[in-house]
Every structure is written in C-alpha cells, then in structure tokens.
Amino acid sequence: MNETSTNSPLQPEITNEIAWAREAIAKVRSEVHKVIVGQEQVLDEVLLAMVCAGHSVVEGVPGLAKTLLISTLAKCLSLQFSRIQFTPDLMPSDITGTEVIEEDRSTGMRSLRFVRGPIFANIVLADEINRTPPKTQAALLESMQERQVTVGGVTHKLSNPFFVLATQNPIEQEGTYPLPEAQLDRFMLNIRIGYPNEQEELEIVSRTTGELKFEASPVLDAMDLTRVQSAVRRIPIADHVARYALRLVRATRATGGDDLKSETPQKIVKEYVAWGGGPRASQFLVLAAKAKALFSGENHVLPKHIQEVALPVLRHRIVTNFNAEADGVNSDTVIQTLLNSIPLDAATSQRPLGTLIK
C-alpha cells in the first residue's frame, strides 16, 4: 500500500510494533552507556545503520573507544563479535577462511575442509581498513553485498544478521590504501567520531582509573533486532518528503541537478564536485530517515529527519575535485550548502515518484 499523506492513520499492529521497537532501542542505548560515556550522536548513527541492516565506516583518531563501542553493542544485542586488524600483509584468506587438507587416519584418505575466517560473525569490526592493499579490501565486497563468501568455487552463507563496521584513522595517511568509491558506496553511513567534552572526559578518566568495573548486559537478541528492522521499514513516508530526499541527492550530481530553481547549489556542485550520489544514496537516505523517525518518537518521516541523516549518508558518496581541495571545500560543506538552499515546498512541484519503499 502506498502512503501519499502522513495524515493517514497507521494500523494498530504497525503502531504497536513501532512503539515496541522504540522501547527496545532505548534499552540498548541505556545499557551501552553503562560502558560508553557520551558519544550520543555516534551511538545513534551506529544503531541507525544496524536497524537498517547496513554497514558503516567510523572515522576518528585513536583512543576514542571505537572498538569498545562496537564490541559493547554486540554484547547488548547478544551477537557474535569478530575483530580483524587490517595490516599491509593481510591476505584475503585471512578474512574469508581457507581450505586445508585433512587426512582420515583410519582410511588414509585425504579431503579438503573449509576453515571459516573471522568474517563468519554477526558484527565484524574491520579495524583500520585502509591499511591493507586493495586485493584484501575487495575480500569484503561479496560478503557486504551478498552476505556470502565464495572459496574454491563453493559459496558459504554468512551469519544473519551481519554487519561490517570499518574504522579509519584520519591522521596517519602514509602507507595507507584509500577505499575505492565503489566499495565506499556499499557502506550505508560514514560516521565521524570526535573528542569528548571536558565533563565527559573527566567521567572517562574516573571510570577507567578506579577499581570499579563497568559492564553491559544483553538486552536484545538477533530475533529482536530483526523485528526492529522490520518496524523501521514499515514507517511511512509521504510522497513530497521522499521527493525532497531525491531532490537533495540529485542536486549532488554535476550533471543531474538542472531541475534546481536556485543557482547556489548548482554553482557549488559544478565548481567543486566531480561525482555525486547514485541511486543507492537515495535508498539509504530514505531508509535512514525512517530509522531516525523511529528514534525521534515519530510514526512517520518528516523533512527534518532527511536533513539529520544527510551528512553521514552522503559525505562519502560525493567526490570533490582539485578546486575543492585548493579552496578548502569538502563534501560536508557541499551537503550543508544544499540543505540550506533546497526548499521543501519546491519538491512538491516535481513529478510523482511512483511506489515508495515501505
């Protein structure tokens, strides 16, 4: 059923599912904060990707509890956690697994047995993913997109649910291998983690230098998470809000924003952007906005939800050119300019989209 208006009442069972999912997320948040101090936005964005069944790139300097946050989330969700430290000598088989020769001592017969790699987990932390060569990075492509790996011509299904959370250190770039745009596009969100404020840092120091231990407990399981994911997709979005999301994504394309009435976004995109977001960006933007609506206590998507998730969804999908680098303009600057320039009411005049994702 297509929703053309946010005023249309939801069926009671859908409303109940959304309410249950919202309470479940609140429990996870509360439990994670027994271990993690602050970082509200980062936690929300990692959770947002998970309830949308998407993968994330987390960027931040060392020591900001990226690994601790992800492992704590895995514990709260009763999911199997695996950490892969990416290094220049890491091989694809170190991630996916390999076949070994096994001999039956009673018969003397030899056979190949597949030994699973660390990719066979529910949550896989790809630590410093840009420190390994492209050949090894590419080992994640099939698993991220198809939820499977192929070794020796045999396909092996991965665990369900399955999430890849990759970390990158923005400081040290020497000896690194930046992810190709095609692989970056498979990550739903690009999450930036910053320093804590003074009060939060004082709390961190107090917790980590004393005798007390702070631990989180499981509050949900894989079935509960699947139920939350289903509730997210059932949140309706009005046609004009979906058009606004598409208008924003299309405006990032140097050759696809000619329908804009304002000259400002066209100018910044044509001057500083080499490539903009593709159709996957539109899909993730709408889906992330649905999750944001659930987190915010709304039963339908509002334009503000689109705006609130635009940066993490789009920042790694906009490729800026040399002019942007010379003038100190990055993808966040482009997105913020578009958000300030594209009015919602102008989107209602565009032609209908047809069936929306529900």
Order of alpha helices (4+ residues) and beta strands (2+ residues): alpha-alpha-beta-alpha-beta-alpha-beta-beta-beta-alpha-alpha-beta-beta-beta-alpha-beta-alpha-alpha-alpha-alpha-beta-alpha-alpha-beta-alpha-alpha-alpha
